[in-house]
Amino acid sequence: MSSMPRLTHEEQQVAADRIHALMAQGMSSGEAIMLVANEIREREASKKDD
């Protein structure tokens, strides 16, 4: 498993809000966490490619 990048408090809050929104739409907590973690990893990887 890839290590997660370090997130600022604000980034952590945005991620938590996104997870909660996905769960409110009916997604399980595990699925929501995995989805958001993958989105963060992809975003960070694209920053390194720039």
C-alpha positions as CSV (number, residue, x, y, z in Angstrom):
1,M,0.0,0.0,0.0
2,S,1.2,3.5,-0.9
3,S,1.9,5.8,2.0
4,M,-0.4,8.7,2.4
5,P,1.0,12.2,1.9
6,R,1.0,14.5,4.8
7,L,-2.1,16.7,4.8
8,T,-2.7,20.1,6.4
9,H,-5.5,20.4,8.9
10,E,-7.6,22.1,6.2
11,E,-6.9,19.3,3.7
12,Q,-7.9,16.7,6.4
13,Q,-11.1,18.6,7.0
14,V,-12.0,18.7,3.3
15,A,-11.3,14.9,3.1
16,A,-13.4,14.2,6.1
17,D,-16.3,16.3,4.7
18,R,-16.0,14.4,1.4
19,I,-16.1,11.1,3.2
20,H,-19.2,12.1,5.2
21,A,-20.9,13.3,2.0
22,L,-20.3,10.0,0.3
23,M,-21.6,8.1,3.3
24,A,-24.7,10.3,3.3
25,Q,-25.3,9.2,-0.3
26,G,-25.3,5.6,0.8
27,M,-21.6,4.5,0.4
28,S,-20.1,2.5,3.2
29,S,-17.5,4.1,5.4
30,G,-14.7,1.8,4.1
31,E,-15.5,2.5,0.5
32,A,-15.7,6.2,1.1
33,I,-12.4,6.3,2.9
34,M,-10.7,4.2,0.2
35,L,-12.1,6.4,-2.6
36,V,-11.0,9.6,-0.9
37,A,-7.6,8.2,-0.1
38,N,-7.1,7.2,-3.7
39,E,-8.2,10.6,-4.9
40,I,-5.6,12.2,-2.6
41,R,-2.9,9.9,-3.8
42,E,-3.7,10.6,-7.4
43,R,-3.7,14.3,-6.8
44,E,-0.4,14.2,-5.0
45,A,1.1,12.1,-7.8
46,S,0.0,14.5,-10.5
47,K,1.6,17.4,-8.5
48,K,4.9,15.5,-8.6
49,D,4.6,15.0,-12.4
50,D,4.2,18.8,-13.0
